[in-house]
Every structure is written in C-alpha cells, then in structure tokens.
Amino acid sequence: EDGHQFEYLDHTADVQLHAWGKTLEEAFEQCALAMYNYMTPLSGVEVGEGEGCRCEIGVEAHDAQSLMFAFLDELLFVFASEMLVCKEVRVTLLDRENWRVKAEGRGEKFDLAKHVQGTEVKAITYSAMQIRAEEPGVRDAEVFVIVDI
C-alpha cells in the first residue's frame, strides 16, 4: 500500500521497525518513514510548502548502527522541537567510510485538528538493532530498529 516497504513487529513497551530497500540509503529512508507513520498515519500528511515544511539533517557516527541511531534520533528531535512530520525523506549522502548521513525531509507540521494521533515514539534504542547492507544481485538492504513507545 502506498509503495512503502516496511512493517511493524510487536514487542513489549516498544515496537520494532523493519524497513528495506534496494540500497542502504533507501532502507534508511523507509525506516524514517516507518517511524513517522507510527506517530501519525502518513496517508493523512501532505507535503506542504513554505516555512516549517522541510528539514535538512546531517549526522556523523562511528559505525552503521550508531549512524542509524543518530539519523532517527535527529529526525525525532526535529519532530519534538518543530512538530514536523515528514511524508518524504531523501538521503542525499550516505558515507559508509566516515559514517556520515545527510538527508532532507518534507511534510507538514503535526496538527491534532487534522492528523490522527498515533503512538508517541519516545526514544530510539540499540536493542536488537540490525543493519544489513545490500549485496547487488544477492539481497536488498534491510534494517531492524526498536523504538521506545
């Protein structure tokens, strides 16, 4: 549905996001969308124009797991501070040698009068985190991340 490539796997007091894509960049994007969609269904979110409807983030880390953590944590911070729900997330840089990621998000400000309130994501965790990079011709990339709710 909507071409999204993610699912939810039940876990107590938290939820496991499972996202995938042809590349690790796409798996990162889909994992971010999975997080936003858990907070409010993205089917009810529009890509707005103007102030407060987009963000650019950049984070650095020391390995793939800490990069995924920092990436989602930064997007969660943007949501908490600016109430921006991203319907689109595009990774513009994923440096697998220096563990840096840059991304752009587009959407609109969360508005209780318009958006369905899903479940609050309180924090990203390292618990059972798995990141599998793509192997061309063998398998797509996939990620598993547990978030506290």
N, C-alpha and C positions, 0 to 999 in steps of 0.2 A: 504494500500500500504506500503510495507517495514515493516509491522508489527508495525508501530508507532501507539501510542494511544494518539493522540492529534488533536486539530482542532483550527481554528482561528475565533474569533468572532469580527466583525468590531466595532470600537469605534473611535471617532474623535481624531486626533493627537496622538493617541496611539492605541495599539492593546491588546486585552485580550487573554492571553494564557490559554487554558483549557486542562489539561492533567489528565490522570487517570492511575490506575494500581491496581493490586491485593492487593498491600501493599502501605503504605505511601512512603516507600523507592522508589518503582517503579514509583509512581506519581511524586516524586521529580526528578528522572532521566528523565522521559518523559518531564517534564516541562523545564528542562535544554536543552534537545534536541529540543524542540519546539522553544526556544529562538535562538539557533544556526541555526536551519533550516530557521527561518525568516530572518536571516542575509545573509545566502547563502544556497541554497538547499543542504541538506546533501547527496543526491544521487550523487553529484559531488565531495564529500570529501572522501578521503581514510584514513585508519588508517596507519600512517607512522611509521617507526622505527627510533630510534636514537634521537638525540638532538632536543628539541623543539616540539616533537610529543606527549608528555604526560604531565599531571599536576596532582598534588595532592593538594587538598584543605581541610581545616578544619576551621569551624566557630562555634561560640557559640552565643546564644541569650537568650531571656527570655520567649519566647512562640513560638508556631508553626508559626505564621505569621512573626515574626521577624527572625525566623530561615530560612524560605523560602526566605525572602528578602535578608538576609546576604549570603545565598547559591548562589542565582542567581547573586547578586552583585559581589561576589568574582569571579565567572566564567566570568562575563562581564569584570571585571578588568583584568583577565588573557588574555582575547581576546584583550582588548585595549593595554595592555603592551607587550604581546608576539605574538599577532596575531594568537593564536592557536584556531582553530575551532575544537571542539570535535564532533566526529561522534558517540562516545561511552561515556557514563557517567555511572559510577557504584558507588552507595552509599555503602560504606563499614561499616559505622556506623551511626545509627540514634538513638540518646539517647533522648527519649521522657520525661525523668525525669529532666535531666540537660540541655536540649535543645542544643545538640551539633550534628553536622553532619560532617562526613568526606567522601570524595569522590575522585575518580580517573577519569580523563578524558583522552581520547585518540583520536587522529585525526591527523591533519596536519596544517602547517602554511597557513593562507589565502594568496592567490596569485591571483591578478587580471588577470594574463595571463591564469590562469587555472579555477578559481572559478567564478561563476556568482555572481555579487554583488546584494544582496537582499536589505532589508531596514535596515538601521543602528538602533540599539537599543541604545538609549541614556541613559536610566535610568530605574531602577526597581521602582515600586510605591507600596504603601499600598492600593491604591484606590480600593474599592470593592473586596479586596483580600478575598478569601475563601479557607479554607483548611479543608477537611473532611477526617478523618482517616477511614480506613477500619473497617467494623464490620463483622467478619467472618460469612459466611452463610447468611448475610443480604445485604451488599453492598461493592463494591470496594472503594478504596480511590480515591479522586479526588481533584484537585486544580484549582483555577482560579486566575491568576495574570495579572494585567495590566502593560504594559511596555510603556514608552515614546519612540516615534519614531520620 
